[in-house]
Amino acid sequence: MSATWLILLLLAYLLGSVSFAVVLSRWGKLPDPRQFGSGNPGASNMLRLGGRPLAIGTLLGDAGKGALAVALGTWLGLSSLQQGWLALAVIVGHMLPLFHQFRGGKGVATAAGALLVLAWPLGLLCALLWAVIFAWQRMASLASMFTCLALLPLTLWLYPVLLPPISLLVALILLRHRLNLGRLLTGNEPRFRR
């Protein structure tokens, strides 16, 4: 493993470590999203905390850093598999951010942004699937977990070379949703109002 490759992975991790929910809540003089609502620094919790503009800003920022990390790999001529590992590194940065006491988000928006650059048909299919499930049940966590589970067979079908980093990505996102799964099983997971 070359020093250059390690530096790229570290840069992707550091890029992921910028939590847009935390940054935007500070900018808007709002409470820390990790101590409000669900405690998750993501777009859904920012919708509760700061309304639609800050939620959209968080979503675009989190997705954008995932896309940027993979685009850097594309620009440098890295293989698809190497770009997949960069995607995983930026998502790990989002989940365990160095700049925010390792208390990060669940990685869904960052993964979406990374996938749309890494393998856009796969990313588009996942985005559509997420949107359909969310429109049906009005639960972001359910849409995210279901889409993650579908991502594995879709990757095997469309981009089998990406299966190693995608498998780890799916495992990490599902692990971050373990509390949501518990609430879903007991019927206590909140829905977004129509």
SELOTI-65945 format. One record per residue: residue in three letters; x, y negated, z of N, C-alpha, C in turn. Coordinates in nm, 2 decimals. Each point is the difference from the previous one (the first is absolute). Example, Ala and Ser with C-alpha at 12.3 -4.5 7.8 and 13.67 -1.06 7.14 Angstrom:
<nodes>
+---------+--------+--------+--------+--------+---------+--------+--------+--------+--------+
! residuo !  neast ! nnorth !    nup ! caeast ! canorth !   caup !  ceast ! cnorth !    cup !
+---------+--------+--------+--------+--------+---------+--------+--------+--------+--------+
!     ALA !   1.32 !   0.57 !   0.78 !  -0.09 !   -0.12 !   0.00 !   0.09 !  -0.12 !   0.00 !
!     SER !  -0.04 !  -0.11 !  -0.07 !   0.09 !   -0.11 !   0.00 !  -0.08 !  -0.11 !   0.08 !
+---------+--------+--------+--------+--------+---------+--------+--------+--------+--------+
</nodes>
This chain:
<nodes>
+---------+--------+--------+--------+--------+---------+--------+--------+--------+--------+
! residuo !  neast ! nnorth !    nup ! caeast ! canorth !   caup !  ceast ! cnorth !    cup !
+---------+--------+--------+--------+--------+---------+--------+--------+--------+--------+
!     MET !   0.09 !   0.12 !   0.00 !  -0.09 !   -0.12 !   0.00 !   0.09 !  -0.12 !   0.00 !
!     SER !  -0.02 !  -0.09 !  -0.10 !   0.09 !   -0.11 !  -0.02 !  -0.04 !  -0.12 !   0.10 !
!     ALA !   0.10 !  -0.08 !   0.02 !  -0.03 !   -0.12 !   0.09 !  -0.10 !  -0.09 !  -0.07 !
!     THR !   0.00 !  -0.01 !  -0.13 !  -0.10 !   -0.09 !  -0.07 !  -0.14 !   0.05 !   0.02 !
!     TRP !  -0.02 !   0.13 !   0.00 !  -0.13 !    0.06 !   0.02 !  -0.05 !  -0.02 !   0.14 !
!     LEU !   0.09 !   0.02 !   0.10 !  -0.03 !   -0.03 !   0.14 !  -0.04 !  -0.14 !   0.02 !
!     ILE !   0.07 !  -0.10 !  -0.07 !  -0.03 !   -0.14 !   0.01 !  -0.14 !  -0.03 !  -0.05 !
!     LEU !  -0.03 !   0.07 !  -0.12 !  -0.14 !   -0.02 !  -0.06 !  -0.11 !   0.05 !   0.09 !
!     LEU !   0.02 !   0.11 !   0.06 !  -0.10 !    0.06 !   0.09 !  -0.01 !  -0.10 !   0.12 !
!     LEU !   0.11 !  -0.05 !   0.05 !  -0.01 !   -0.09 !   0.12 !  -0.07 !  -0.13 !  -0.04 !
!     LEU !   0.03 !  -0.05 !  -0.12 !  -0.07 !   -0.12 !  -0.05 !  -0.15 !   0.02 !  -0.01 !
!     ALA !  -0.04 !   0.12 !  -0.05 !  -0.14 !    0.03 !  -0.01 !  -0.07 !   0.01 !   0.14 !
!     TYR !   0.07 !   0.06 !   0.09 !  -0.05 !    0.01 !   0.14 !  -0.01 !  -0.14 !   0.06 !
!     LEU !   0.10 !  -0.09 !  -0.02 !  -0.01 !   -0.14 !   0.05 !  -0.11 !  -0.08 !  -0.06 !
!     LEU !  -0.02 !   0.02 !  -0.13 !  -0.11 !   -0.06 !  -0.07 !  -0.14 !   0.04 !   0.06 !
!     GLY !  -0.01 !   0.13 !   0.03 !  -0.12 !    0.05 !   0.06 !  -0.02 !  -0.05 !   0.14 !
!     SER !   0.11 !  -0.04 !   0.07 !  -0.01 !   -0.04 !   0.13 !  -0.06 !  -0.14 !   0.02 !
!     VAL !  -0.02 !  -0.07 !  -0.11 !  -0.07 !   -0.13 !   0.01 !  -0.15 !   0.03 !   0.01 !
!     SER !  -0.06 !  -0.03 !   0.12 !  -0.14 !    0.03 !   0.02 !  -0.08 !  -0.13 !  -0.04 !
!     PHE !  -0.07 !   0.01 !  -0.11 !  -0.08 !   -0.12 !  -0.04 !  -0.11 !  -0.03 !   0.09 !
!     ALA !  -0.06 !   0.10 !   0.06 !  -0.11 !   -0.03 !   0.10 !   0.06 !  -0.08 !   0.12 !
!     VAL !   0.11 !   0.03 !   0.05 !   0.06 !   -0.07 !   0.11 !   0.04 !  -0.14 !  -0.04 !
!     VAL !   0.07 !  -0.01 !  -0.12 !   0.05 !   -0.13 !  -0.05 !  -0.12 !  -0.09 !  -0.02 !
!     LEU !  -0.10 !   0.05 !  -0.07 !  -0.12 !   -0.09 !  -0.03 !  -0.08 !  -0.03 !   0.13 !
!     SER !  -0.01 !   0.09 !   0.09 !  -0.07 !   -0.04 !   0.13 !   0.08 !  -0.11 !   0.07 !
!     ARG !   0.13 !   0.01 !   0.00 !   0.08 !   -0.11 !   0.07 !  -0.02 !  -0.13 !  -0.08 !
!     TRP !   0.00 !   0.01 !  -0.13 !  -0.02 !   -0.12 !  -0.08 !  -0.13 !  -0.06 !   0.02 !
!     GLY !  -0.11 !   0.08 !   0.02 !  -0.13 !   -0.05 !   0.03 !  -0.03 !  -0.02 !   0.14 !
!     LYS !   0.11 !   0.01 !   0.09 !  -0.02 !   -0.02 !   0.14 !  -0.11 !   0.09 !   0.06 !
!     LEU !   0.00 !   0.12 !  -0.04 !  -0.09 !    0.10 !   0.05 !   0.07 !   0.10 !   0.09 !
!     PRO !  -0.08 !   0.08 !   0.07 !   0.07 !    0.11 !   0.09 !   0.07 !   0.10 !  -0.09 !
!     ASP !   0.10 !   0.07 !   0.06 !   0.07 !    0.10 !  -0.06 !  -0.10 !   0.11 !  -0.04 !
!     PRO !  -0.01 !   0.04 !  -0.13 !  -0.09 !    0.11 !  -0.04 !   0.02 !   0.13 !   0.07 !
!     ARG !   0.12 !   0.02 !   0.05 !   0.03 !    0.13 !   0.07 !  -0.06 !   0.00 !   0.14 !
!     GLN !  -0.05 !  -0.11 !   0.04 !  -0.07 !   -0.01 !   0.13 !  -0.14 !  -0.05 !  -0.01 !
!     PHE !  -0.06 !   0.03 !  -0.12 !  -0.14 !   -0.04 !  -0.03 !  -0.07 !   0.10 !  -0.07 !
!     GLY !  -0.13 !   0.02 !   0.02 !  -0.08 !    0.10 !  -0.08 !   0.06 !   0.14 !   0.01 !
!     SER !   0.03 !   0.05 !  -0.12 !   0.05 !    0.14 !  -0.01 !   0.15 !   0.01 !   0.05 !
!     GLY !   0.06 !  -0.12 !   0.01 !   0.15 !    0.00 !   0.03 !   0.09 !   0.03 !  -0.12 !
!     ASN !  -0.06 !   0.01 !  -0.12 !   0.08 !    0.03 !  -0.12 !   0.02 !  -0.13 !  -0.07 !
!     PRO !   0.13 !  -0.02 !  -0.03 !   0.03 !   -0.12 !  -0.08 !  -0.02 !   0.02 !  -0.15 !
!     GLY !  -0.12 !   0.01 !  -0.04 !  -0.04 !    0.03 !  -0.14 !  -0.11 !  -0.09 !  -0.04 !
!     ALA !  -0.04 !   0.01 !  -0.13 !  -0.10 !   -0.08 !  -0.06 !  -0.14 !   0.01 !   0.07 !
!     SER !  -0.04 !   0.12 !   0.04 !  -0.13 !    0.02 !   0.06 !  -0.01 !  -0.07 !   0.13 !
!     ASN !   0.11 !   0.01 !   0.08 !  -0.01 !   -0.07 !   0.13 !   0.02 !  -0.15 !  -0.02 !
!     MET !   0.07 !  -0.04 !  -0.10 !   0.01 !   -0.15 !  -0.02 !  -0.13 !  -0.06 !  -0.05 !
!     LEU !  -0.08 !   0.09 !  -0.07 !  -0.14 !   -0.05 !  -0.03 !  -0.08 !  -0.03 !   0.12 !
!     ARG !   0.01 !   0.08 !   0.10 !  -0.06 !   -0.03 !   0.13 !   0.05 !  -0.12 !   0.07 !
!     LEU !   0.14 !  -0.01 !   0.00 !   0.07 !   -0.10 !   0.07 !  -0.01 !  -0.14 !  -0.06 !
!     GLY !   0.03 !  -0.01 !  -0.13 !   0.02 !   -0.12 !  -0.07 !  -0.09 !  -0.03 !  -0.12 !
!     GLY !  -0.09 !   0.10 !  -0.03 !  -0.09 !   -0.02 !  -0.11 !   0.07 !   0.04 !  -0.13 !
!     ARG !  -0.08 !  -0.02 !  -0.11 !   0.04 !    0.06 !  -0.13 !   0.13 !  -0.06 !  -0.06 !
!     PRO !   0.03 !  -0.13 !   0.01 !   0.12 !   -0.05 !  -0.06 !   0.13 !   0.07 !   0.06 !
!     LEU !   0.00 !   0.01 !   0.13 !   0.12 !    0.06 !   0.06 !   0.00 !   0.15 !  -0.02 !
!     ALA !  -0.11 !   0.07 !  -0.01 !  -0.01 !    0.14 !  -0.04 !   0.06 !   0.02 !  -0.14 !
!     ILE !  -0.04 !  -0.08 !  -0.09 !   0.04 !    0.01 !  -0.14 !   0.15 !  -0.03 !  -0.01 !
!     GLY !   0.05 !  -0.10 !   0.08 !   0.14 !   -0.03 !   0.00 !   0.08 !   0.12 !   0.06 !
!     THR !  -0.05 !   0.06 !   0.10 !   0.07 !    0.12 !   0.06 !   0.00 !   0.11 !  -0.10 !
!     LEU !  -0.11 !   0.03 !  -0.07 !  -0.01 !    0.10 !  -0.10 !   0.10 !  -0.02 !  -0.11 !
!     LEU !   0.00 !  -0.12 !  -0.05 !   0.09 !   -0.03 !  -0.12 !   0.15 !   0.01 !   0.05 !
!     GLY !   0.03 !  -0.06 !   0.12 !   0.13 !    0.01 !   0.05 !   0.05 !   0.14 !   0.02 !
!     ASP !  -0.08 !   0.08 !   0.06 !   0.04 !    0.14 !   0.03 !   0.01 !   0.08 !  -0.13 !
!     ALA !  -0.09 !  -0.01 !  -0.09 !   0.01 !    0.07 !  -0.13 !   0.11 !  -0.06 !  -0.08 !
!     GLY !   0.02 !  -0.13 !   0.01 !   0.11 !   -0.06 !  -0.08 !   0.14 !   0.05 !   0.04 !
!     LYS !   0.02 !   0.02 !   0.13 !   0.14 !    0.05 !   0.04 !   0.02 !   0.14 !  -0.04 !
!     GLY !  -0.11 !   0.08 !   0.00 !   0.02 !    0.14 !  -0.06 !   0.03 !   0.00 !  -0.14 !
!     ALA !  -0.07 !  -0.09 !  -0.08 !   0.02 !   -0.01 !  -0.14 !   0.14 !  -0.05 !  -0.03 !
!     LEU !   0.05 !  -0.10 !   0.08 !   0.13 !   -0.06 !  -0.02 !   0.11 !   0.10 !   0.02 !
!     ALA !  -0.01 !   0.08 !   0.10 !   0.10 !    0.10 !   0.03 !   0.02 !   0.10 !  -0.11 !
!     VAL !  -0.11 !   0.05 !  -0.06 !   0.01 !    0.09 !  -0.11 !   0.04 !  -0.07 !  -0.13 !
!     ALA !  -0.04 !  -0.12 !  -0.02 !   0.04 !   -0.08 !  -0.12 !   0.15 !  -0.02 !   0.00 !
!     LEU !   0.06 !  -0.02 !   0.12 !   0.14 !   -0.02 !   0.01 !   0.07 !   0.13 !  -0.05 !
!     GLY !  -0.05 !   0.11 !   0.04 !   0.05 !    0.13 !  -0.05 !  -0.01 !   0.02 !  -0.15 !
!     THR !  -0.11 !  -0.05 !  -0.05 !  -0.03 !    0.01 !  -0.15 !   0.10 !  -0.09 !  -0.07 !
!     TRP !   0.02 !  -0.12 !   0.05 !   0.09 !   -0.10 !  -0.06 !   0.15 !   0.05 !   0.00 !
!     LEU !   0.03 !   0.08 !   0.11 !   0.14 !    0.05 !   0.01 !   0.02 !   0.13 !  -0.08 !
!     GLY !  -0.11 !   0.05 !  -0.06 !   0.01 !    0.12 !  -0.08 !   0.00 !   0.13 !   0.08 !
!     LEU !  -0.06 !   0.00 !   0.12 !   0.00 !    0.12 !   0.08 !  -0.10 !   0.10 !  -0.06 !
!     SER !   0.02 !   0.12 !   0.04 !  -0.09 !    0.11 !  -0.05 !  -0.14 !  -0.02 !   0.07 !
!     SER !  -0.10 !   0.07 !  -0.05 !  -0.13 !    0.00 !   0.07 !   0.01 !   0.05 !   0.14 !
!     LEU !   0.07 !   0.10 !   0.02 !   0.02 !    0.06 !   0.14 !   0.06 !  -0.10 !   0.09 !
!     GLN !   0.11 !  -0.07 !  -0.05 !   0.06 !   -0.10 !   0.09 !  -0.09 !  -0.11 !   0.03 !
!     GLN !  -0.08 !  -0.04 !  -0.10 !  -0.10 !   -0.11 !   0.03 !  -0.10 !   0.05 !   0.10 !
!     GLY !  -0.03 !   0.13 !   0.00 !  -0.09 !    0.05 !   0.10 !   0.05 !   0.00 !   0.14 !
!     TRP !   0.13 !   0.02 !   0.01 !   0.06 !   -0.01 !   0.13 !   0.01 !  -0.15 !   0.05 !
!     LEU !   0.01 !  -0.09 !  -0.10 !   0.00 !   -0.15 !   0.04 !  -0.14 !  -0.03 !   0.05 !
!     ALA !  -0.10 !   0.06 !  -0.07 !  -0.14 !   -0.03 !   0.05 !  -0.02 !   0.05 !   0.14 !
!     LEU !   0.05 !   0.12 !   0.03 !  -0.01 !    0.05 !   0.13 !   0.07 !  -0.09 !   0.10 !
!     ALA !   0.12 !  -0.05 !  -0.03 !   0.08 !   -0.08 !   0.09 !  -0.08 !  -0.13 !   0.03 !
!     VAL !  -0.06 !  -0.06 !  -0.10 !  -0.08 !   -0.13 !   0.03 !  -0.12 !   0.03 !   0.08 !
!     ILE !  -0.06 !   0.12 !  -0.01 !  -0.12 !    0.03 !   0.08 !   0.05 !   0.03 !   0.14 !
!     VAL !   0.11 !   0.07 !   0.02 !   0.05 !    0.02 !   0.14 !   0.03 !  -0.13 !   0.06 !
!     GLY !   0.05 !  -0.10 !  -0.07 !   0.03 !   -0.13 !   0.05 !  -0.13 !  -0.07 !   0.04 !
!     HIS !  -0.11 !   0.02 !  -0.07 !  -0.12 !   -0.06 !   0.04 !  -0.06 !   0.06 !   0.13 !
!     MET !   0.02 !   0.13 !   0.01 !  -0.05 !    0.08 !   0.12 !   0.08 !  -0.03 !   0.12 !
!     LEU !   0.13 !  -0.01 !  -0.02 !   0.10 !   -0.02 !   0.11 !   0.09 !  -0.12 !  -0.03 !
!     PRO !  -0.06 !  -0.12 !   0.01 !   0.07 !   -0.12 !  -0.05 !   0.11 !  -0.04 !   0.10 !
!     LEU !   0.12 !  -0.02 !  -0.05 !   0.11 !   -0.04 !   0.09 !  -0.03 !  -0.14 !   0.05 !
!     PHE !  -0.06 !  -0.09 !  -0.08 !  -0.03 !   -0.14 !   0.04 !  -0.11 !  -0.01 !   0.10 !
!     HIS !  -0.08 !   0.10 !   0.03 !  -0.12 !   -0.01 !   0.08 !  -0.01 !   0.11 !   0.10 !
!     GLN !   0.12 !   0.03 !   0.07 !   0.01 !    0.09 !   0.11 !  -0.05 !   0.14 !  -0.04 !
!     PHE !   0.01 !   0.04 !  -0.13 !  -0.03 !    0.13 !  -0.05 !  -0.15 !   0.04 !   0.02 !
!     ARG !  -0.08 !  -0.11 !   0.01 !  -0.15 !    0.02 !   0.01 !  -0.07 !  -0.05 !  -0.12 !
!     GLY !  -0.01 !   0.09 !  -0.10 !  -0.05 !   -0.04 !  -0.13 !  -0.14 !   0.06 !  -0.03 !
!     GLY !  -0.03 !  -0.01 !  -0.13 !  -0.13 !    0.05 !  -0.05 !   0.00 !   0.14 !  -0.05 !
!     LYS !  -0.11 !   0.03 !  -0.07 !  -0.02 !    0.14 !  -0.04 !   0.05 !   0.03 !  -0.14 !
!     GLY !   0.04 !  -0.10 !  -0.08 !   0.07 !    0.02 !  -0.12 !  -0.08 !   0.02 !  -0.13 !
!     VAL !  -0.13 !  -0.01 !   0.01 !  -0.09 !    0.02 !  -0.11 !   0.02 !  -0.10 !  -0.11 !
!     ALA !  -0.01 !  -0.13 !   0.03 !   0.02 !   -0.10 !  -0.10 !   0.14 !   0.00 !  -0.06 !
!     THR !   0.10 !   0.02 !   0.08 !   0.14 !    0.01 !  -0.05 !   0.02 !   0.12 !  -0.09 !
!     ALA !  -0.06 !   0.11 !   0.04 !   0.00 !    0.12 !  -0.09 !  -0.07 !  -0.03 !  -0.13 !
!     ALA !  -0.11 !  -0.07 !   0.00 !  -0.08 !   -0.03 !  -0.12 !   0.09 !  -0.08 !  -0.10 !
!     GLY !   0.06 !  -0.11 !   0.06 !   0.08 !   -0.08 !  -0.09 !   0.12 !   0.08 !  -0.05 !
!     ALA !   0.06 !   0.08 !   0.08 !   0.11 !    0.08 !  -0.05 !  -0.04 !   0.10 !  -0.11 !
!     LEU !  -0.11 !   0.06 !   0.02 !  -0.05 !    0.10 !  -0.10 !  -0.04 !  -0.06 !  -0.13 !
!     LEU !  -0.05 !  -0.12 !   0.00 !  -0.04 !   -0.07 !  -0.12 !   0.11 !  -0.03 !  -0.09 !
!     VAL !   0.12 !  -0.02 !   0.06 !   0.12 !   -0.02 !  -0.08 !   0.07 !   0.13 !  -0.03 !
!     LEU !   0.01 !   0.09 !   0.10 !   0.07 !    0.13 !  -0.02 !  -0.07 !   0.09 !  -0.10 !
!     ALA !  -0.13 !   0.01 !   0.00 !  -0.08 !    0.09 !  -0.09 !  -0.14 !  -0.06 !  -0.01 !
!     TRP !  -0.02 !  -0.10 !  -0.08 !  -0.12 !   -0.08 !   0.00 !  -0.13 !   0.08 !  -0.02 !
!     PRO !   0.00 !   0.11 !  -0.09 !  -0.12 !    0.08 !  -0.01 !  -0.04 !   0.06 !   0.14 !
!     LEU !   0.10 !   0.05 !   0.07 !  -0.02 !    0.06 !   0.13 !  -0.05 !  -0.11 !   0.10 !
!     GLY !   0.06 !  -0.11 !   0.00 !  -0.04 !   -0.11 !   0.08 !  -0.14 !  -0.05 !  -0.03 !
!     LEU !  -0.03 !  -0.01 !  -0.13 !  -0.14 !   -0.04 !  -0.04 !  -0.10 !   0.10 !   0.05 !
!     LEU !   0.02 !   0.13 !  -0.02 !  -0.09 !    0.10 !   0.04 !  -0.03 !  -0.01 !   0.15 !
!     CYS !   0.11 !  -0.02 !   0.07 !  -0.01 !    0.00 !   0.15 !  -0.08 !  -0.13 !   0.04 !
!     ALA !   0.02 !  -0.11 !  -0.06 !  -0.07 !   -0.13 !   0.03 !  -0.15 !   0.02 !  -0.03 !
!     LEU !  -0.03 !   0.06 !  -0.11 !  -0.14 !    0.02 !  -0.04 !  -0.07 !   0.10 !   0.10 !
!     LEU !   0.07 !   0.10 !   0.04 !  -0.05 !    0.10 !   0.09 !  -0.03 !  -0.07 !   0.14 !
!     TRP !   0.10 !  -0.08 !   0.04 !  -0.01 !   -0.07 !   0.13 !  -0.13 !  -0.09 !  -0.01 !
!     ALA !  -0.01 !  -0.07 !  -0.11 !  -0.11 !   -0.10 !  -0.01 !  -0.14 !   0.07 !   0.00 !
!     VAL !  -0.01 !   0.12 !  -0.07 !  -0.12 !    0.07 !   0.00 !  -0.04 !   0.05 !   0.14 !
!     ILE !   0.09 !   0.06 !   0.07 !  -0.02 !    0.05 !   0.14 !  -0.04 !  -0.12 !   0.09 !
!     PHE !   0.08 !  -0.11 !  -0.01 !  -0.03 !   -0.11 !   0.09 !  -0.14 !  -0.06 !  -0.03 !
!     ALA !  -0.04 !  -0.01 !  -0.13 !  -0.13 !   -0.05 !  -0.03 !  -0.11 !   0.09 !   0.05 !
!     TRP !   0.03 !   0.13 !   0.00 !  -0.10 !    0.10 !   0.05 !  -0.02 !   0.00 !   0.15 !
!     GLN !   0.11 !   0.00 !   0.07 !   0.00 !    0.02 !   0.15 !   0.03 !  -0.13 !   0.08 !
!     ARG !   0.06 !  -0.10 !  -0.07 !   0.04 !   -0.13 !   0.07 !   0.10 !   0.02 !   0.11 !
!     MET !   0.09 !   0.10 !  -0.02 !   0.10 !    0.03 !   0.10 !   0.14 !   0.01 !  -0.07 !
!     ALA !   0.09 !  -0.10 !   0.03 !   0.13 !   -0.01 !  -0.07 !   0.08 !   0.12 !   0.04 !
!     SER !  -0.01 !   0.05 !   0.13 !   0.08 !    0.11 !   0.04 !  -0.03 !   0.13 !  -0.07 !
!     LEU !  -0.13 !   0.02 !  -0.01 !  -0.05 !    0.12 !  -0.07 !   0.05 !   0.00 !  -0.15 !
!     ALA !  -0.02 !  -0.11 !  -0.07 !   0.04 !   -0.02 !  -0.13 !   0.15 !   0.03 !  -0.02 !
!     SER !   0.08 !  -0.06 !   0.10 !   0.15 !    0.02 !   0.00 !   0.04 !   0.15 !   0.01 !
!     MET !  -0.06 !   0.06 !   0.10 !   0.04 !    0.14 !   0.03 !  -0.04 !   0.09 !  -0.11 !
!     PHE !  -0.12 !  -0.01 !  -0.06 !  -0.05 !    0.08 !  -0.11 !   0.09 !  -0.02 !  -0.12 !
!     THR !   0.03 !  -0.13 !  -0.03 !   0.09 !   -0.03 !  -0.11 !   0.14 !   0.06 !   0.01 !
!     CYS !   0.05 !   0.00 !   0.13 !   0.13 !    0.06 !   0.02 !   0.00 !   0.15 !  -0.02 !
!     LEU !  -0.11 !   0.06 !   0.04 !  -0.01 !    0.15 !  -0.02 !  -0.01 !   0.03 !  -0.15 !
!     ALA !  -0.07 !  -0.09 !  -0.08 !  -0.01 !    0.02 !  -0.14 !   0.13 !  -0.03 !  -0.08 !
!     LEU !   0.08 !  -0.08 !   0.06 !   0.13 !   -0.04 !  -0.06 !   0.09 !   0.12 !  -0.03 !
!     LEU !   0.00 !   0.09 !   0.09 !   0.09 !    0.12 !  -0.02 !  -0.03 !   0.08 !  -0.12 !
!     PRO !  -0.12 !   0.05 !  -0.02 !  -0.03 !    0.07 !  -0.13 !   0.01 !  -0.09 !  -0.12 !
!     LEU !  -0.04 !  -0.13 !   0.01 !   0.02 !   -0.09 !  -0.11 !   0.15 !  -0.01 !  -0.04 !
!     THR !   0.08 !  -0.01 !   0.10 !   0.15 !   -0.02 !  -0.03 !   0.05 !   0.13 !  -0.06 !
!     LEU !  -0.04 !   0.12 !   0.05 !   0.04 !    0.12 !  -0.06 !  -0.04 !   0.02 !  -0.14 !
!     TRP !  -0.12 !  -0.05 !  -0.03 !  -0.05 !    0.00 !  -0.14 !   0.07 !  -0.09 !  -0.09 !
!     LEU !   0.01 !  -0.13 !   0.04 !   0.05 !   -0.11 !  -0.09 !   0.15 !  -0.02 !   0.01 !
!     TYR !   0.05 !   0.00 !   0.12 !   0.14 !   -0.04 !   0.02 !   0.07 !   0.10 !   0.10 !
!     PRO !   0.02 !   0.13 !  -0.04 !   0.05 !    0.09 !   0.10 !   0.14 !  -0.03 !   0.05 !
!     VAL !   0.08 !  -0.08 !  -0.07 !   0.13 !   -0.03 !   0.04 !  -0.01 !  -0.09 !   0.13 !
!     LEU !  -0.11 !  -0.07 !   0.02 !  -0.01 !   -0.09 !   0.11 !  -0.06 !   0.07 !   0.13 !
!     LEU !  -0.02 !   0.13 !  -0.01 !  -0.07 !    0.07 !   0.11 !   0.08 !  -0.01 !   0.13 !
!     PRO !   0.14 !   0.01 !   0.01 !   0.06 !   -0.01 !   0.13 !  -0.02 !  -0.14 !   0.07 !
!     PRO !   0.02 !  -0.11 !  -0.06 !  -0.02 !   -0.13 !   0.08 !  -0.15 !  -0.02 !   0.02 !
!     ILE !  -0.09 !   0.04 !  -0.10 !  -0.14 !   -0.02 !   0.02 !  -0.05 !   0.08 !   0.11 !
!     SER !   0.05 !   0.12 !   0.02 !  -0.05 !    0.09 !   0.11 !   0.03 !  -0.06 !   0.13 !
!     LEU !   0.12 !  -0.06 !   0.02 !   0.04 !   -0.06 !   0.12 !  -0.08 !  -0.13 !   0.02 !
!     LEU !  -0.03 !  -0.07 !  -0.10 !  -0.08 !   -0.12 !   0.01 !  -0.14 !   0.03 !   0.05 !
!     VAL !  -0.06 !   0.11 !  -0.06 !  -0.13 !    0.04 !   0.04 !   0.00 !   0.04 !   0.15 !
!     ALA !   0.10 !   0.08 !   0.04 !   0.01 !    0.05 !   0.14 !   0.00 !  -0.12 !   0.09 !
!     LEU !   0.09 !  -0.10 !  -0.03 !   0.01 !   -0.11 !   0.09 !  -0.13 !  -0.09 !   0.01 !
!     ILE !  -0.06 !  -0.02 !  -0.11 !  -0.13 !   -0.08 !   0.00 !  -0.11 !   0.08 !   0.08 !
!     LEU !  -0.01 !   0.13 !  -0.02 !  -0.10 !    0.08 !   0.07 !   0.03 !  -0.01 !   0.15 !
!     LEU !   0.13 !   0.01 !   0.04 !   0.04 !    0.00 !   0.14 !  -0.03 !  -0.14 !   0.06 !
!     ARG !   0.01 !  -0.10 !  -0.08 !  -0.04 !   -0.14 !   0.05 !  -0.15 !  -0.01 !   0.02 !
!     HIS !  -0.07 !   0.08 !  -0.06 !  -0.15 !    0.00 !   0.00 !  -0.06 !   0.10 !   0.11 !
!     ARG !   0.09 !   0.06 !   0.08 !  -0.05 !    0.10 !   0.09 !  -0.11 !  -0.05 !   0.09 !
!     LEU !   0.01 !  -0.12 !   0.05 !  -0.10 !   -0.06 !   0.09 !  -0.13 !  -0.02 !  -0.07 !
!     ASN !   0.01 !  -0.04 !  -0.13 !  -0.12 !   -0.02 !  -0.08 !  -0.07 !   0.13 !  -0.02 !
!     LEU !   0.08 !   0.11 !  -0.03 !  -0.06 !    0.13 !  -0.02 !  -0.08 !   0.04 !   0.12 !
!     GLY !   0.06 !  -0.02 !   0.12 !  -0.07 !    0.03 !   0.13 !  -0.13 !  -0.07 !   0.01 !
!     ARG !   0.00 !  -0.13 !  -0.04 !  -0.13 !   -0.08 !   0.01 !  -0.10 !   0.05 !  -0.11 !
!     LEU !   0.05 !   0.04 !  -0.11 !  -0.09 !    0.05 !  -0.11 !  -0.06 !   0.13 !   0.05 !
!     LEU !   0.07 !   0.08 !   0.06 !  -0.05 !    0.13 !   0.05 !  -0.11 !  -0.01 !   0.11 !
!     THR !   0.02 !  -0.11 !   0.08 !  -0.10 !   -0.03 !   0.10 !  -0.11 !  -0.09 !  -0.04 !
!     GLY !   0.01 !  -0.05 !  -0.12 !  -0.10 !   -0.10 !  -0.05 !   0.01 !  -0.14 !   0.05 !
!     ASN !   0.12 !  -0.03 !   0.04 !   0.02 !   -0.14 !   0.06 !   0.09 !  -0.09 !  -0.08 !
!     GLU !   0.03 !   0.04 !  -0.13 !   0.08 !   -0.08 !  -0.08 !  -0.09 !  -0.12 !  -0.06 !
!     PRO !   0.04 !  -0.12 !   0.02 !  -0.09 !   -0.11 !  -0.04 !   0.00 !  -0.01 !  -0.16 !
!     ARG !  -0.12 !  -0.05 !  -0.05 !  -0.02 !   -0.02 !  -0.14 !   0.01 !  -0.15 !  -0.02 !
!     PHE !   0.03 !  -0.04 !  -0.12 !  -0.01 !   -0.14 !  -0.04 !  -0.14 !  -0.03 !  -0.04 !
!     ARG !  -0.05 !  -0.12 !   0.04 !  -0.14 !   -0.03 !  -0.04 !   0.00 !  -0.04 !  -0.14 !
!     ARG !  -0.12 !   0.03 !  -0.06 !  -0.02 !   -0.03 !  -0.14 !  -0.03 !  -0.15 !  -0.02 !
+---------+--------+--------+--------+--------+---------+--------+--------+--------+--------+
</nodes>
